[in-house]
Amino acid sequence: MGCELNLLSVICGAFAVGGTIASLYTDCWQINSKGSVMLSIRCRGLWRECVWDKFVKIWTCDIFSSYLNPHPATIVVTRSLMITSSIASVAAFLCLLLGFRHFHYCKDAMRRRQLQRLAAALYFLVGMFSTGAIIRYCVYVYYIHQYEVSLKIPGFPSFEYGYSLWTAVGATLGALSSAIISTYESCCKKIKNEEGTKEGPSQAKQTISTYV
């Protein structure tokens, strides 16, 4: 059971790394809603806005004029949190691999346990930062969507949550799952092993006393 849990934490951690980086660099945190005129598919990311023309079959993207220009506070905060989450997730995954039971780089059990604890702490940070970014961006998109719908302009494209946002949600769940499993592997199982070693000598003394 321990090997399966260890492998599951590595899989969840790998999914968290890939999902966090993919959500940061893909361009569809917002997508035009089904209620608007669907002559093209418009996506807005953290770095640029892209359009898929259904007639010409061309995907074009417009990069924001300058990253130094004033942007909405939500965009800046979401970028910062997701960049931090991406860096922390890579570091956490490396610690998780080094602390993996069947990875023979680190043969000391105590050192492996310390690496698992460090990976769990980093994945918790990834989950918290990503959750903050997702919640703030969701609130931002919700109010923008409500405002655009209230205008009631025919053909005016209103936006809703895109696949990049849902990728970030899945990566956050993977990071938190890996953190919980790693914490259980490094802390709870250690307590059980210590209790088992304490019970062993006492049981041996009881058996000796019965024979005497």
Secondary structure, 3 states (H helix, E strand, C coil): CHHHHHHHHHHHHHHHHHHHHHHHHCCCCEEECCCCCCCEEEEECCCEEEEEECCCCEEEEEECCCCCCCCCHHHHHHHHHHHHHHHHHHHHHHHHHHCCCCCCCCCCHHHHHHHHHHHHHHHHHHHHHHHHHHHHHHHHHHHHHHHHHHHCCCCCCCEEECHHHHHHHHHHHHHHHHHHHHHHHHHHHHHHHHHHHHHHHHHHHHHHHHHC
